């Protein structure tokens, strides 16, 4: 393999690694966002349940 061909292949490999790294970082960011969205939804649902239970308790203790 000539030096020129080797260098060209080396540069191509480096670019492929960089592209894969960017793709992986994007996928990680998207996964983190989905996790955060799920946490937020779970938190909101928990608050809704707590508020309903408190309202039910207040109604039951008033009358």
Backbone as CSV, one residue per row, in Angstrom:
resi,resn,N_x,N_y,N_z,CA_x,CA_y,CA_z,C_x,C_y,C_z
1,UNK,0.857,-1.173,0.000,0.000,0.000,0.000,0.900,1.232,0.000
2,UNK,0.636,2.115,-0.902,1.461,3.317,-0.974,1.144,4.241,0.197
3,UNK,2.081,5.087,0.495,1.908,6.037,1.592,0.704,6.932,1.338
4,UNK,0.529,7.374,0.108,-0.581,8.251,-0.242,-1.927,7.548,-0.033
5,UNK,-2.014,6.316,-0.460,-3.237,5.536,-0.275,-3.496,5.295,1.208
6,UNK,-2.449,4.983,1.940,-2.574,4.779,3.381,-3.097,6.045,4.058
7,UNK,-2.532,7.194,3.710,-2.963,8.456,4.318,-4.416,8.769,3.980
8,UNK,-4.799,8.497,2.744,-6.183,8.724,2.335,-7.131,7.826,3.138
9,UNK,-6.770,6.574,3.276,-7.589,5.626,4.044,-7.632,6.024,5.518
10,UNK,-6.505,6.474,6.023,-6.424,6.927,7.416,-7.365,8.116,7.641
11,UNK,-7.340,9.093,6.747,-8.220,10.263,6.857,-9.689,9.854,6.757
12,UNK,-9.987,8.942,5.857,-11.365,8.459,5.722,-11.826,7.786,7.008
13,UNK,-10.940,6.994,7.605,-11.260,6.317,8.861,-11.485,7.314,9.988
14,UNK,-10.651,8.337,10.050,-10.832,9.372,11.070,-12.172,10.084,10.905
15,UNK,-12.536,10.377,9.664,-13.817,11.040,9.410,-14.980,10.130,9.793
16,UNK,-14.858,8.861,9.487,-15.906,7.903,9.855,-16.059,7.832,11.372
17,UNK,-14.950,7.826,12.080,-14.991,7.813,13.547,-15.686,9.071,14.058
18,UNK,-15.340,10.214,13.507,-15.956,11.483,13.920,-17.457,11.478,13.638
19,UNK,-17.849,10.987,12.469,-19.270,10.895,12.122,-20.007,9.981,13.093
20,UNK,-19.404,8.844,13.414,-20.022,7.910,14.353,-20.138,8.529,15.739
21,UNK,-19.128,9.282,16.134,-19.146,9.949,17.436,-20.284,10.966,17.495
22,UNK,-20.438,11.748,16.428,-21.520,12.729,16.377,-22.880,12.038,16.419
23,UNK,-23.018,10.953,15.679,-24.270,10.200,15.674,-24.569,9.646,17.065
24,UNK,-23.555,9.111,17.702,-23.737,8.567,19.043,-24.131,9.663,20.025
25,UNK,-23.480,10.813,19.946,-23.827,11.924,20.831,-25.262,12.381,20.610
26,UNK,-25.693,12.415,19.359,-27.074,12.787,19.053,-28.039,11.773,19.653
27,UNK,-27.738,10.506,19.492,-28.610,9.457,20.039,-28.653,9.515,21.557
28,UNK,-27.521,9.798,22.190,-27.486,9.933,23.649,-28.342,11.118,24.081
29,UNK,-28.196,12.255,23.396,-29.000,13.437,23.721,-30.490,13.145,23.586
30,UNK,-30.874,12.459,22.522,-32.285,12.120,22.315,-32.792,11.185,23.411
31,UNK,-31.976,10.221,23.799,-32.364,9.298,24.868,-32.520,10.035,26.191
32,UNK,-31.596,10.929,26.471,-31.677,11.715,27.708,-32.942,12.566,27.723
33,UNK,-33.295,13.137,26.584,-34.504,13.953,26.510,-35.748,13.103,26.741
34,UNK,-35.784,11.900,26.162,-36.929,11.006,26.393,-37.026,10.628,27.866
35,UNK,-35.890,10.356,28.497,-35.884,10.019,29.923,-36.413,11.198,30.732
36,UNK,-35.928,12.410,30.429,-36.394,13.599,31.147,-37.888,13.814,30.941
37,UNK,-38.370,13.620,29.717,-39.804,13.749,29.441,-40.608,12.743,30.260
38,UNK,-40.112,11.513,30.364,-40.803,10.491,31.154,-40.802,10.842,32.635
39,UNK,-39.691,11.362,33.135,-39.622,11.784,34.541,-40.624,12.906,34.789
40,UNK,-40.661,13.886,33.888,-41.601,14.999,34.045,-43.048,14.517,34.023
41,UNK,-43.365,13.609,33.114,-44.728,13.072,33.033,-45.079,12.295,34.297
42,UNK,-44.147,11.489,34.784,-44.379,10.729,36.013,-44.588,11.676,37.186
43,UNK,-43.784,12.718,37.263,-43.902,13.693,38.347,-45.259,14.386,38.293
44,UNK,-45.686,14.803,37.102,-46.981,15.463,36.969,-48.114,14.513,37.338
45,UNK,-48.027,13.271,36.898,-49.059,12.288,37.243,-49.098,12.060,38.752
46,UNK,-47.940,12.004,39.378,-47.877,11.844,40.834,-48.547,13.016,41.537
47,UNK,-48.262,14.236,41.070,-48.900,15.420,41.659,-50.410,15.376,41.474
48,UNK,-50.861,14.945,40.301,-52.301,14.832,40.057,-52.944,13.846,41.021
49,UNK,-52.310,12.718,41.243,-52.842,11.707,42.168,-52.877,12.259,43.588
50,UNK,-51.795,12.901,44.012,-51.736,13.476,45.362,-52.825,14.528,45.533
51,UNK,-52.982,15.409,44.550,-54.018,16.446,44.641,-55.411,15.840,44.711
52,UNK,-55.664,14.794,43.936,-56.969,14.140,43.973,-57.202,13.495,45.335
53,UNK,-56.188,12.819,45.853,-56.322,12.189,47.172,-56.575,13.235,48.253
54,UNK,-55.890,14.364,48.163,-56.096,15.427,49.151,-57.508,15.991,49.047
55,UNK,-57.987,16.190,47.827,-59.350,16.694,47.633,-60.372,15.698,48.167
56,UNK,-60.174,14.426,47.861,-61.080,13.390,48.368,-61.077,13.372,49.891
57,UNK,-59.915,13.492,50.490,-59.797,13.488,51.954,-60.495,14.711,52.548
58,UNK,-60.277,15.882,51.941,-60.916,17.099,52.444,-62.430,16.998,52.358
59,UNK,-62.939,16.460,51.255,-64.393,16.291,51.119,-64.918,15.308,52.164
60,UNK,-64.182,14.247,52.398,-64.626,13.224,53.354,-64.599,13.748,54.785
61,UNK,-63.645,14.593,55.110,-63.540,15.071,56.497,-64.437,16.266,56.762
62,UNK,-64.921,16.945,55.728,-65.816,18.093,55.914,-67.231,17.644,56.263
63,UNK,-67.661,16.584,55.674,-69.069,16.233,55.804,-69.257,15.085,56.666
